Amino acid sequence: MKSDETAQPTKTDVEQALLGHATYRSLGEQKLSPQEEKFERGRRTTGFWLAPLVSVIFLALPLDMASSQQTLAGILLGVIVLWVTEPVPIPVGGLIGVGAIVVLGVVPPDDALAPFGSSTIFTFIGAFILAQAMLKHGVARRFAFWILGLPGVGRSTFRLIAAFGVITCLLSAFVSNTATVAMLLPTALGILTVIAKMLQDRGLVEQDFDPTRLRIGAALVLMLAYGASVGGLLTPVGSPPNLIGRGLIEEATGEKISFAEWTATALPLCACMFVVLVVVLLLLNKPEIRRIEGVEEYVREQRAALGKFSRAEWNTLIAFGITVALWITPGIVALAVGTEASAYTTVSDRLDEGIVAVLGAALLFILPTNWARRESTLNWSDAARIDWGTILLFGTGIIFGSLLADTGLAETIGKESNDLLGFSSVFTITVFAAVLAVIVSETTSNTASAAVVVPIIIPIAMAAEVDPFVPALAATFAASFGFMLPVSTPQNAIAYGSGVVPITTMIRSGAGFDVLGIILIILGLPLMVEVTGIG
């Protein structure tokens, strides 16, 4: 007998899909429309032949530059193609590039792999372990419901994304951008889980939908990553490029930049950038729904169901709180005594964010949940599930960033550009500084971008007999941009590692914000320097 019943689609397990912390997923692991699948297959197939072709053509060009520089540039171009087209997982693309660096003789293997010992790598490891505890024990869900329960916030996706961005910006002004994103990502994923389950329960999406492909998820997580970069510009201690750029500018010009002067100059620019960021993200990643009807009742029901804090949740909060307190201590000391004081130098050196992160994570294996059975808050099998792919990805990005400086390739690019374009005014050099800093930041860390570009811009300005202050400050600000690729900044890597931001979405959103951000820096920074009298 034939049955007229139609097989019901399997209901998606939203929590497993969003909180499982996957990064790269092959085509077979994603739910795509026929058009999307055709595009993705073509994009990835193209990468297999385009990446080696680009590298080979560049290496064959008769360029007037050192052999190591040309080889590094050719490899980097090929790796960028791999990152954009994804014929292999993005972390693997970076590892292929590192292998090519050694095989083709750019640097010896020990020199190539040394940046994997960077403090930033350990910040990732420690922060990801803390995030794993927050996800496992439900602390992230509690934070998510608290934010959704704020008056008026949970009623519209616009308010929710904007409110989350404000929180991110304010935190990142005093806590490192990487740390800010790492500690807020579980909350963002918790919020997305709540919204996705609500959409599913109310029949607004298919029962077997893919929650990692929700546009609101991409907007929320990109707001976290990009908002941290914007907020990090607000104070000198908000991001490493600020301290690097400020130190180089003060050394070259003899002009001191106080904490208050920096903040007064950056505040209007950051406010404008934040408004632009909200508009760009909501236009390019339009949420599936604008108003979240009945969310207050839903949140109240879910919060009641969570009950009291468990011992594991309290332990997680203790470890998290101690870590955050140590992360913000250098910023507090800077506010109290200034960044020139020996006390600040001592505290910031000893409370390195990477060391603090791994020590905070270690507490999770010490604080017990059942002392009689010697059970701790996390076990190693939990820690082993962190996103090692993102750690490898950013490690390869740091390698390319350091080699751009060590081989002199970045300096060659700057000098050749200056000779070709013949800069002669503050405006043209400022434009060049901002554009070059963003381009370099796209393929290296923002810290490396500042360390490489600012020393290039200052002598260019001096050679043109113009004051280098504004161009160098523009390069410092622009170094915190670079939003198109996961390797551009640590926070981009973490956002990509969430599994809810496809590389194509990051490139599209980041390109728009890059262009508008450069325009804001070029037009707004000279005006604010004039208004505040800084420098």
Disulfide bonds with the S-S distance in Angstrom:
none
